[in-house]
Amino acid sequence: MSRHRSIGLAAALSAAVLAAAPAAGAAGRPTIAALQVTLRHHHVYRGPVDGVVGPGTTAAVIRFQRRHGLTPDGVVGPATRHALGRFARHGFGSRRLAPGNTGWDVAALQFALAWHGFPNGTIDGGFGRHTERALVKFQRWAHLTPDGIAGPGTFRSLLGPLPLCPISLAWPLDAPVGSSFGPRGTSFHPGIDLSAPPGTPVGAARGGRVVFAGFDGGGYGKLVEIAHGNGVVSMYAHLSAIAVRTGRAVVTGTIVGRVGSTGEATGPHLHFEVRVRGAAVDPVPALP
């Protein structure tokens, strides 16, 4: 591919990522998330990396522009982009990304991977082992060569539709959503949190077979996973007690455990997560 065609592809990819919302009802965009990460590096923005051009992001841009003697219009034009320095040099899709890379395009990659179901920890613009692991998982999910290097094929796949739950589900308990699926600070929440008192019974969201019931050392605490077919697995985390065993068949509403705060939890709640072929998806559209 010629240099001019490469530049054209990078520009097209960058424009497409900027224009495409990650999901219905979700306004976050990878390019805006990358801007927020860059502003954080310049210590002018302390808000969440959510990909949304809100008042906080605009104020941070204006603050940066004033510090650098630029017109404080809140618009990231060529002069502002140049002043943001080396970290902002590479737009999304303008180069292949591999472990050790840093910058605006890495932050956009991390954000896009998260929305496609493969969060990688902190969205900070640094391509470390967590980003590499998430990228390899995504590449396998997207039927790409899982080499941990983001090239044109990976960028194009990240512009495709997000995975959705292909089956209907029932609420595992009657409780308000305390934390939704999506960006949370500088990380990404891969499920929803349902606030309920300790000991509240938790029901299976759909019939299936229990594929895991035990303690997860990765932060989920006492955890139950149920396979429902079609590559769909529902997860019930931070339980205080588990009521089923691996291999058991369950129906919708079967009590699988009770609300708790085991693992990395700040208080009693149910972390409810749904994965489709390994990709975390927002469960709310599949719920009544």
C-alpha positions in Angstrom: 0.0 0.0 0.0 1.4 3.4 -0.9 2.1 6.1 1.7 -0.7 8.3 0.3 -3.2 5.4 0.4 -2.1 4.6 4.0 -2.7 8.2 5.0 -6.1 8.2 3.3 -7.1 5.0 5.1 -6.0 6.4 8.5 -8.0 9.6 7.9 -11.1 7.6 6.9 -10.8 5.3 10.0 -10.3 8.3 12.3 -13.3 10.1 10.8 -15.4 6.9 11.1 -14.5 6.3 14.7 -15.2 9.9 15.5 -18.6 9.8 13.9 -19.8 6.3 15.0 -21.5 6.0 18.4 -20.5 2.7 20.1 -24.1 1.6 20.8 -27.7 2.8 20.9 -28.0 5.1 23.9 -24.3 5.4 24.3 -22.6 8.6 23.2 -19.0 7.7 23.9 -16.6 8.0 21.0 -13.0 6.6 20.9 -11.5 9.8 19.4 -13.1 11.9 22.2 -11.9 9.4 24.8 -8.4 9.8 23.4 -8.7 13.6 23.7 -9.7 13.2 27.3 -6.8 10.9 28.1 -4.4 13.4 26.4 -5.9 16.3 28.5 -5.4 14.2 31.6 -1.7 13.8 30.6 -1.5 17.7 30.6 -3.3 17.9 34.0 -6.2 20.0 32.8 -8.9 17.4 32.9 -10.0 15.2 35.8 -13.3 13.9 34.5 -14.1 10.4 33.3 -12.8 8.9 30.1 -16.3 8.5 28.6 -15.9 9.7 25.1 -18.5 12.4 25.5 -17.9 16.0 24.6 -19.5 17.5 27.7 -18.9 20.8 29.6 -16.0 19.3 31.5 -14.1 18.3 28.4 -14.8 21.6 26.6 -13.6 23.5 29.7 -10.4 21.4 29.8 -9.7 22.2 26.2 -10.2 26.0 26.9 -8.0 25.8 29.9 -5.3 24.1 27.9 -5.6 26.7 25.1 -5.3 29.6 27.5 -2.1 28.1 29.0 -0.6 27.8 25.6 -1.6 31.2 24.2 -4.2 29.8 21.8 -7.6 31.1 21.0 -9.8 29.7 23.8 -12.6 28.4 21.7 -12.8 24.8 23.0 -12.2 23.4 19.5 -9.3 21.0 18.9 -8.1 22.4 15.6 -4.6 21.9 14.1 -2.9 24.5 16.4 -4.4 22.9 19.5 -3.6 19.4 18.3 0.0 20.4 17.7 0.3 22.0 21.1 -0.9 18.8 22.7 2.5 17.4 21.7 4.0 14.0 20.8 1.3 12.1 22.7 -1.4 13.4 20.3 0.7 13.0 17.2 -0.9 9.8 15.8 -4.5 9.6 14.9 -6.4 6.4 15.2 -5.5 4.0 12.4 -2.5 6.0 11.3 0.1 3.4 12.3 0.2 -0.2 13.4 0.0 -0.5 17.2 2.1 -2.9 19.3 3.2 -3.3 22.9 5.3 -0.4 24.0 3.4 2.2 21.9 1.9 5.2 23.6 -0.4 8.0 22.5 -3.7 9.3 21.4 -4.3 6.3 19.0 -3.6 3.8 21.7 -6.2 5.4 24.0 -8.7 5.3 21.2 -7.9 1.6 20.7 -8.4 0.8 24.4 -11.7 2.6 24.4 -12.9 0.8 21.3 -11.9 -2.6 22.6 -13.8 -1.9 25.8 -17.0 -1.1 24.0 -16.6 -4.2 21.9 -16.5 -6.3 25.1 -12.9 -6.5 25.9 -11.9 -3.9 28.6 -8.2 -3.7 29.3 -8.0 -2.0 32.7 -7.1 1.7 32.7 -7.7 3.6 29.5 -4.4 5.6 29.6 -2.9 5.5 26.1 -0.2 3.0 27.1 0.0 -0.3 25.2 1.0 -2.7 28.0 0.2 -6.4 28.7 -3.4 -5.7 29.6 -4.1 -4.0 26.3 -2.3 -6.7 24.4 -4.4 -9.4 26.2 -7.6 -7.6 25.4 -6.6 -7.1 21.8 -5.7 -10.8 21.3 -9.1 -11.8 22.7 -10.9 -9.3 20.4 -8.9 -10.6 17.4 -10.0 -14.1 18.1 -13.6 -13.0 18.6 -13.4 -11.2 15.3 -11.8 -14.1 13.5 -8.5 -12.2 12.9 -5.0 -13.4 13.4 -4.5 -13.1 17.2 -1.0 -11.5 17.0 -1.6 -8.7 19.5 -0.8 -6.1 16.9 -3.4 -3.7 15.7 -3.4 -3.1 12.0 -5.9 -2.2 9.3 -7.9 -5.4 9.8 -8.3 -4.8 13.5 -9.2 -1.1 13.0 -11.9 -2.0 10.4 -13.4 -4.6 12.8 -13.5 -2.1 15.6 -15.7 0.0 13.3 -18.2 -2.8 13.0 -21.4 -3.3 15.1 -21.0 -4.1 18.8 -22.0 -7.5 20.0 -25.5 -7.8 21.4 -27.2 -10.5 23.5 -29.1 -12.6 21.0 -31.6 -14.0 23.6 -34.1 -12.5 26.0 -33.2 -12.5 29.7 -35.1 -11.9 33.0 -33.9 -9.6 35.8 -32.0 -11.7 38.3 -33.5 -9.7 41.1 -35.9 -6.8 41.5 -33.5 -3.9 42.3 -32.3 -0.6 40.9 -29.2 -0.3 38.7 -26.6 1.3 40.8 -23.9 1.3 38.1 -24.5 0.7 34.4 -22.5 -0.9 31.6 -19.9 1.4 30.2 -17.1 3.9 31.1 -16.3 4.3 34.8 -13.7 6.9 35.6 -10.6 5.8 33.6 -11.8 2.2 33.3 -14.8 0.4 31.9 -17.6 -1.5 33.7 -18.4 -4.7 31.8 -21.8 -5.4 33.5 -24.4 -3.7 35.7 -24.6 -3.5 39.4 -27.9 -4.1 41.1 -28.1 -2.6 44.6 -29.8 -4.9 47.2 -29.4 -5.9 50.8 -27.1 -8.7 51.8 -28.7 -12.1 51.5 -31.2 -11.1 48.8 -31.9 -14.2 46.6 -30.5 -14.1 43.1 -32.3 -15.9 40.3 -31.1 -17.3 37.0 -31.8 -14.9 34.2 -32.6 -17.7 31.8 -32.6 -21.5 31.7 -29.2 -23.2 31.1 -26.4 -25.1 32.7 -24.1 -23.9 35.4 -20.6 -23.9 34.1 -18.9 -22.4 37.1 -19.8 -22.0 40.8 -17.1 -21.1 43.2 -14.7 -18.3 44.2 -13.0 -16.3 41.5 -9.7 -14.7 42.5 -9.8 -12.1 39.8 -12.1 -9.8 41.7 -15.6 -11.3 41.2 -15.6 -13.1 44.5 -18.2 -15.9 44.9 -19.4 -16.3 41.3 -21.9 -18.3 39.3 -21.8 -18.6 35.5 -24.6 -20.1 33.5 -24.3 -21.1 29.8 -27.5 -20.5 27.9 -26.5 -21.6 24.4 -25.8 -19.4 21.3 -22.5 -18.5 23.0 -24.3 -16.6 25.8 -23.1 -16.9 29.4 -24.6 -14.9 32.3 -22.5 -14.1 35.4 -23.6 -13.4 39.0 -20.7 -12.0 41.1 -19.9 -10.8 44.6 -22.3 -13.4 46.1 -22.4 -14.0 49.8 -23.5 -17.6 49.2 -23.8 -20.0 46.2 -26.8 -22.2 45.9 -26.0 -24.3 42.8 -23.2 -26.6 41.7 -21.3 -26.8 38.4 -23.2 -29.0 35.9 -26.6 -28.3 37.3 -29.4 -27.5 34.9 -31.5 -24.4 35.9 -34.6 -22.7 34.7 -35.4 -19.0 34.7 -35.7 -17.8 38.3 -33.8 -20.8 39.9 -32.0 -19.3 43.0 -28.3 -19.5 42.2 -27.0 -17.5 45.2 -27.5 -14.5 47.5 -26.3 -10.9 47.3 -23.1 -10.2 49.1 -19.9 -8.2 48.8 -17.2 -10.8 48.2 -14.2 -10.1 46.0 -13.5 -6.6 44.9 -16.7 -5.0 46.0 -17.2 -1.8 48.1 -20.6 -2.9 49.4 -23.4 -5.4 49.0 -24.7 -5.6 45.4 -25.0 -8.1 42.5 -22.7 -7.6 39.6 -24.6 -9.0 36.7 -22.6 -9.6 33.5 -23.4 -11.2 30.2 -20.9 -12.4 27.6 -21.4 -13.5 24.0 -18.6 -15.7 22.8 -16.4 -14.1 25.5 -17.3 -10.4 24.7 -19.0 -8.5 27.5 -22.3 -6.9 26.3 -24.8 -4.5 27.9 -27.5 -6.8 29.4 -30.1 -4.1 29.7 -31.4 -4.3 26.1 -32.1 -8.0 26.6 -34.1 -7.4 29.8 -37.8 -6.7 29.9 
